[in-house]
Amino acid sequence: MSTIKFYIPFEGFYNSIYESMVDDIVDSEIEEGYLTEDQINNIDYSNLHLQMSEYIFDAIIESFNDEFDLFTDNSYITFDGLHSPKYYNYSTDKIKAKISYNDYSKIYGKVIINDNFVNYVNEVSKSRDGFTSFYEGIDEVKNEPSIFLEYLFQWFYFDYYKDEIIYETTDNLTEVIYNNI
């Protein structure tokens, strides 16, 4: 197993702050006369979401590396695309990523001893009314690297860096919109 593929959870685009901000920027650009209705109708939202997910990925990985100080650069995890569900009633968009098994082992060794992370996994992976967990508790989660990494980045993003990453990734949103007209 040389490469591990996994998902990095984030806000997603459907009914999220990102969708709201895109709508606000587009409305403002129309109001100020910079965009026309024809241009708005030609926005490639699939590509816009893909580009935004790359910015979000970069911000998450940079923040993660800064927090845990594991690697000298941010290329240890690579962007592999965006997964958008067919229907948004059960899940939302997730970033697809890849990591080598050796780099995963370095991350694993550092975070498996983090009590906050272990407690988080033990709590959120419990079976409960309406949800049966396939991987219950850290002892089961740690046996599946892709599941371990998804829980890790879920914990990291939603519990620690969500606001910072949203702020960082919306700075260039107007440029991304214009790139997709």
C-alpha positions in Angstrom: 0.0 0.0 0.0 2.1 2.9 -1.2 -0.6 5.6 -1.6 -3.6 6.2 0.6 -6.6 8.0 -0.8 -8.9 9.7 1.6 -11.4 12.6 2.0 -10.9 15.9 3.7 -14.2 17.1 5.1 -15.0 20.9 5.0 -18.1 23.1 4.8 -18.9 22.1 1.2 -20.5 24.4 -1.2 -24.2 23.7 -1.1 -26.1 26.0 1.4 -22.7 27.0 2.9 -20.9 30.2 3.6 -19.0 29.8 0.3 -22.2 29.6 -1.7 -23.5 32.7 0.2 -20.4 34.6 -0.5 -20.3 33.8 -4.2 -23.9 35.0 -4.4 -23.1 38.2 -2.6 -20.1 38.9 -4.8 -22.0 38.2 -8.0 -24.9 40.4 -6.9 -22.5 43.2 -6.0 -20.7 42.9 -9.3 -24.0 43.1 -11.2 -25.1 46.1 -9.1 -21.8 48.0 -9.8 -22.0 47.2 -13.5 -19.0 44.9 -13.7 -21.0 41.8 -14.7 -24.0 41.3 -17.0 -26.8 38.7 -16.7 -25.3 36.9 -19.7 -21.9 36.6 -17.9 -23.7 35.3 -14.8 -25.5 32.7 -16.7 -22.2 31.5 -18.1 -20.4 30.9 -14.8 -19.0 27.4 -14.7 -19.9 26.5 -11.1 -18.4 23.0 -11.3 -15.0 24.5 -12.2 -15.4 27.3 -9.7 -16.0 24.8 -6.9 -13.0 22.7 -8.0 -10.8 25.8 -7.9 -12.2 26.9 -4.6 -11.6 23.4 -3.2 -8.0 23.6 -4.2 -7.6 26.8 -2.2 -9.4 25.3 0.7 -7.2 22.2 0.5 -4.0 24.3 0.5 -5.2 26.3 3.5 -6.1 23.2 5.5 -2.8 21.5 4.7 -0.7 24.6 5.5 -2.5 25.1 8.8 -2.2 21.4 9.7 1.5 21.4 8.9 2.0 24.6 10.9 0.1 23.1 13.9 1.9 19.7 14.0 5.3 20.8 12.4 5.8 17.4 10.7 7.2 18.3 7.2 9.4 21.0 5.7 6.8 21.8 2.9 3.2 21.2 2.3 3.5 18.7 -0.5 3.2 15.6 1.7 -0.5 15.4 0.9 -1.7 16.0 -2.7 -5.0 17.3 -4.0 -6.9 14.7 -5.9 -10.1 16.4 -6.8 -13.5 17.2 -5.4 -16.2 14.7 -4.5 -19.7 16.2 -4.8 -22.6 14.0 -3.9 -25.4 13.4 -6.3 -27.9 14.5 -3.6 -27.0 16.8 -0.7 -29.6 15.5 1.8 -27.1 13.0 3.4 -23.7 14.5 2.8 -21.9 17.4 1.3 -18.8 18.1 -0.8 -15.4 16.6 0.3 -11.9 17.2 -0.9 -10.2 14.1 -2.3 -6.5 13.7 -1.3 -3.6 11.3 -1.5 -0.7 10.6 0.8 2.2 8.2 0.8 2.1 5.5 3.4 5.4 6.7 4.8 4.0 10.3 5.3 0.9 8.8 6.8 3.0 6.9 9.3 4.6 10.2 10.4 1.3 11.8 10.9 -0.1 8.8 12.7 2.8 8.7 15.1 2.3 12.3 16.1 -1.5 12.4 16.5 -2.3 9.0 17.9 -0.9 10.3 21.2 -3.0 13.4 21.1 -5.7 12.9 23.8 -8.0 15.6 22.3 -8.0 13.7 19.0 -8.4 10.3 20.5 -11.3 11.5 22.7 -12.9 13.2 19.6 -12.8 9.9 17.6 -14.1 7.9 20.5 -17.1 10.2 20.8 -18.1 10.9 17.2 -17.6 7.3 16.0 -20.0 5.8 18.5 -23.1 4.1 17.3 -26.3 6.0 18.3 -30.0 6.2 17.5 -30.2 6.4 13.7 -26.5 5.7 13.1 -24.6 2.5 13.2 -20.8 3.0 13.1 -18.7 0.7 11.0 -15.6 1.8 12.9 -16.4 2.5 16.5 -13.7 4.1 18.6 -10.0 4.8 18.0 -9.0 1.2 18.2 -11.1 0.4 15.1 -10.6 3.7 13.3 -6.8 3.4 13.5 -6.8 0.1 11.6 -8.1 1.8 8.4 -5.7 4.7 7.3 -8.2 6.4 5.0 -10.9 6.5 7.8 -8.3 7.6 10.3 -7.2 10.5 8.1 -10.8 11.6 7.4 -11.5 11.7 11.2 -8.3 13.5 11.8 -9.0 16.3 9.3 -12.6 16.5 10.4 -11.4 17.1 13.9 -8.8 19.5 12.8 -10.9 21.5 10.5 -14.2 21.7 12.4 -12.9 21.9 15.9 -9.9 24.2 15.4 -9.4 26.0 12.1 -12.7 26.3 10.3 -13.0 30.1 10.7 -9.4 30.8 9.8 -9.6 28.6 6.7 -12.8 30.2 5.6 -11.3 33.6 6.0 -8.1 32.7 4.1 -9.9 31.0 1.2 -12.5 33.7 0.6 -9.9 36.4 0.0 -9.5 35.6 -3.7 -13.1 34.6 -4.3 -13.8 37.4 -6.8 -10.9 36.4 -8.9 -12.0 32.7 -8.9 -15.5 33.9 -10.1 -14.1 35.9 -12.9 -11.8 33.0 -13.9 -14.9 30.9 -14.4 -17.1 33.1 -16.7 
